[in-house]
Amino acid sequence: MQKKLIVLALAAATSGLAMAQSNVTIYGTVDMGWLHRSGNNGAVANTKSQNALQSNSAQSSIGFKGVEDLGNGLKAIFDLQYRISPDTNTGLATAGHQYVGLTGGFGTAIAGYLDGLRYGIYGKYSPFGNYSVGNFTSMTTQYDRAANAVAYVSPSFSGFTLILAHATNTQKAEGSMAAIHPGLAANGNNGDDRLFSANLIYANGPLNVDLDYETTKTVGMGDSRLYVATGGVSYDFGPVKVSGLYDVIKGDPNSFIGGSTTLVAGGLGGTGVGNKYDRRNWMVGATVPMGKYSFLAAYGKVNDKILNNADASKWSLGARYALSKRTTLYADFAHIKNDSNAAYTINPNPATANSVGVTGFDFGIKHTF
């Protein structure tokens, strides 16, 4: 349940105009559980198993969001979210999404540090979302969030919604990334990773469909374009909700893939120096609700079109028990099968580099407020 912190009455000094209200809400998630990861196959080295106590099924976070009624149907909105790590006492260390904007009859326009559209599709159509050992998101590189970004969300027309987004540099401040590219001199906006995205959504009762197209270009480099096309669909039959997604990623040898170039993406079963990037990812999943319980299952595969014997598959099983609308117990199991040149590992939080082993198990408790 979201708790109203404060309601401020704002008005121009001494004016007789109607006062506008700004409502500020605090919200968040606290997740803590046990995580075990172990095993090796393919190009994953044989390492010791690892146990940890951490957030698993969701990113623990706290946020502040608000809206001010400006009149005539126009509202100002903002959302400031911060990731927290209850297990290590590193609260507010990293930002989640951060934005301010306007919303009204024309739609919604926001600017700031924004959630990635493709990352959102993976979370929407996977039964496990983007977290826990069962997520499929960590099997492919992602822009979980993009810096220096603006986005427009259209009103819904007969179930259709369009989102358009652009980032002038997805990673850091503009003009700060030239040094990471071999031979690229620091000059103006050289090195900036510019992103363009378009996401068409259709929602009609039990049916949901997403189609997303994204392209990036590194300023100052002619062979750095990346192209991504992603589709997701789900249908809720009542006794079971089924979902699936398909993803195509193609890129030049120096294209950026979620913050790291393909030249150094070998840890992800990558392409190797000088090759173009070409992969296909697909996943199918099911969620079965049974009263306070729900059971999750998913299977997905990564097909590398450049490197031989670099494909990988992952299957996941999970269960949830709702103690209340805000508190849930969870347990998940997942296993990855790598080909001889693939090196995919278990990572319950794809926004981090904390990836170990090919078999994982987690259980814990999640509370939202």
N, C-alpha and C positions, 0 to 999 in steps of 0.2 A: 504494500500500500504506500502510495506517495504521500508525504507529509508536507502540508503547506507551511513554509517557514514564516512568511511575512507578506502582508499586502500593503503596498505603498500607494497613497493617493497623491498624484502629481498634477500640477497645474501651473500655468504661467502666472507669475506674480501679479497680484491685484486684478487679474483678468476675470471676467464674468463667464468664461467658457466652462463647459462641463469638464469635470476632472477625469483623467485617464488613469486606469488602474494597471499596475505592473505586478503580476503574480510570480513569485519565485518559489521553486520546488526543489527539494533535495531528494535524490534517488540513488540507488546503488545496488550492488551485489556483493555478498561475502560468501566465498566458496573455499572449503578446506576439506582435504581428503588424503588418502594414502595412494601412492603411485609406485608400481613396480615395473621395471623394464629390463629385458634381457634378450640374449640370443643373437645369432648372426647368420646371414646367408648372402649369396651374391658377392658384391664387393664390400660389404660391411665387415669390418675387422672383428675378430673375436675379442670381446672385452668383458669385464666383470659385470654382473647384474647390478642394477642401481635401484635403491629404495628412496623415496622422498615423501615428505609431508608438504603439500602445496595446494594451490587452486588447480582444479582439474576440469570440471565440467563447464566452467565459465570463467571469464576474466573478472577477478574481484575488482571493484571500482566504486567510486563515489562521484556524483555529478550534481550540477546545479543548472537548472534550466528555468526560463521565464518567458513571459509574453506580456506585452503592453498593448492595450487597445488604443489605436491612434484615431479611431473614428472612420466612418464611411466604409466599414468592412476591412480596413487595413490594420495590420498588427505587426509590431516589431517582436522578433524572437531571438533567443540565444540559448546555447547549450555548452557548458564547460565540463568535460568529463576527465577524470584522472584515474589511472590504473593504480591499484594498490596490491601489495604482497603481504598478507597477514602473517605468513610463516617467517618472513625475514625482517619485519618491521621497517619496510621501505615504502611507506605510504606516500602517495602523491608524487612518486619519483618520475613517472612517465605520463604524458598526456594521452587521453583517448581522443575522441573527436572534440573539436573546439570551433564554434562558429557563431556568427551573428547574421541576421537577415530580416527580410520582410515577407509577409504572407498575406494573401487576399484573394479576390476573385480571379486575378490573373495567374495564380499559382503561388509558388514559393521560390525565393531566390536567397541563397546563403553564400557566405564566403568564410574561409578559414582552413582548418586542418580537418579534412573530410574523410569519412569512411569510403573505401574503394567499392565501386559498383559490382565488379566481378567477385570480390571477396564476400560481399553481401549475398550474391546469388549462391555461392558455395554454402554459406551458412543457412540460407533459406531452404534449400532443397536436400541437404543432408539431414537425416534424422538426428544426428549428433551435433548439428550446428557446426561452428568453427572450433570447438574445443573437445576435450576428453581424448583418451587414447583412440577413440573410435572415429575421430574426424577424418575426412578425406582431403581437407584443405591443405594439410602439410605435405601431401604427395605432389603438390605443384606449387611453383613460386607465385607470390601474390603481392599486389599493392594492398596491404590491409588498410592503410590510410595514406592519403596524399596531402603533402604540404602545399601551401600557396595555391589553394584551389577555390574555384567558384562552381556553383551548381544551380540549375533551374529545374524545378519539378512542376509539371503542368497539372492543371485540374484533371479530374477523371472524366473521360468522355465515353459513355456506354461501356464502362469497365476498363478502358485503355488509359494508361498514364505514361508520359514520356519524361525521362530524366536526361538532361544534357549537362556535362561537366568538363571542366578544363583546369589543368594545373600548370602554372608557369615553370615550376621545378618541383617534382614530386618528393624530393629527398630533403633538401636543406634550403637555406636562403639563396636566392638567385645570385649567380656569379661565383659560387663557392665550390663547384665540383670539377673544375677543369683538371685539377691535379691528379684525379683518380684515373683519367684516361691517358694512356701512353701517347706521348707526342703532342698532346693538345695544350696549347699555351693559354694561360689565364688572360682573358681579354673579353671584356663586356659580359655577355651571357654564355660564353663558351662552357660547355659541360652541363648546362641545364637540361634536365630530363623532362620534356614537355609532354603532357598527357591529354588526349582528347577521348571522351567517352560518350556513348549514346545507349540508353537502356529503355527498351519498350516493354511495358508490363501490362498483362491482361489478367484481371481478377473477376471471376463471375461465380459466386457461390462456392462449390467445392473445387473448382478448377482454377489453377494459377499457372501462368506462363510468363517467363522472362526471356527476352532476347537482348544480348548486350554485345556491342562492338567497341573495341578500344584500339588506339594506336599511340605509340610514343615516338619521339624523335629527340636525339641528343644534339643540342645546338653546337655547330662547329664540326660535326662529323657526318660525312655523306653516307656511310654504310651502317647506320645505327637505328633503322626503323624496326619497330616491333608491331605485330598485328595479332589481335586476340579476338576470337568470336566465341561466345558462350551462350548456350541455351539451357533453360531449366523448365521442368514441368512437374506439377503434382496434382493428384486428384484424391479427394477425401471421400471414400465410400462409406464412412461411418465405422464399421467394424475394423477397417484398416485404411491407412493413408499411404499411398504409394507415390514415389518421387524418383526423378532421375535428372541427370545433367550431362551435357556433352560440350567439350571444350577443344578448340583448335588454337595453337600458339605457333606463330611463325615469326622469325626475326633475322636480321642481318647479323654478321659476326660480332659486331660491337654494340648490339642492342642491349638495353637494360631490361632485366627480368626481376621485377619486384625489389629493386634496390641493389642488385649485384649483376654485373655483366656476365654474358654467357662465357666469356673467357675464363671466368673463375667459378663456374657453376658445376664443376665436377662432383662436388659433394652431394648434389641432387641427382646424381646419375647423368651428369651434364654432357655437353656437346664436344668439349675439347677445343683447343685454341684454333681459331681460324674458320671453324665451321659455322654454317647458319644454324638457327634454332628452329626445330620443327617437331612438335609433339601433339599427341591427341590424348585427352583425358576423358574418361566417362565413369559414371557412377549410377547405381540404382539402389533404392532404399525403401524401407517400409517401417511404419509406426503402428503398433496395435494397442489402442487404449482399452483397459479393462478396469473400470471403476477408478480407484486411486492408483492403480498400477498402469504403467505403459511399458511396452517392450519394443526395442529398436533393433534393426538389422540393416546392414549396408555392405555392398561389394563394389569395388571400383578398380580401374586399371589405368596405368600410364603406358602409352606406346611411344617410344622414342624412334623417330623416323630417320635419324642421322647416325647414331652410334649403334652398332650391332649388339645384340644380346643385352640391351639396357632397359627392357620393359620391366614393369613391376605390378603386382596386384595387392590389394588389401581387403580383408573382410573384417567386419566388426559386429559385435553383439552387445546389447546393453539393456538395462532395466531402470525404471524410475518408480519411486513411491512417494506420493504427495501427502506429507503430514498436514499440510494446509495449502492455501492458495499461494503462499509465499515461501514455504519451506519444503524442500524435496531431498530425499535420499537417492543416491545414484550408485550404479556399479556398471563397469564396462570392460570388455575384453576385445583385443584386436591383434591381428597377425599380418605381417607383410612378407610376401614372397618375391625376392629380387632375382632377376636373371644375373648371369655371371658378371656383367659390367654395370649393374645398377646398385645404388647405395642408399636407398630410402630407409629411413628409420622412424621410430615412434616419437611423436612430438605432440603433447596435449594442447599446446598453445603455439600455433603457426607464426604468431607475431614475434616469437623469440627464436634463438638458435639452440635451444635446449632439446637436443634430439639424440636419443640413445636406443640401441637394440632394435629388434624386429618383432618382438612380442611384448604386449603391454597389458596391464590390468590396473584399474583404479576403482576406488569406492570412497564415498564421502557424503557431505551435506552441503546444500546450497540454499542460501536465504536471500531473498530480494526485498527491497523496501523502497 
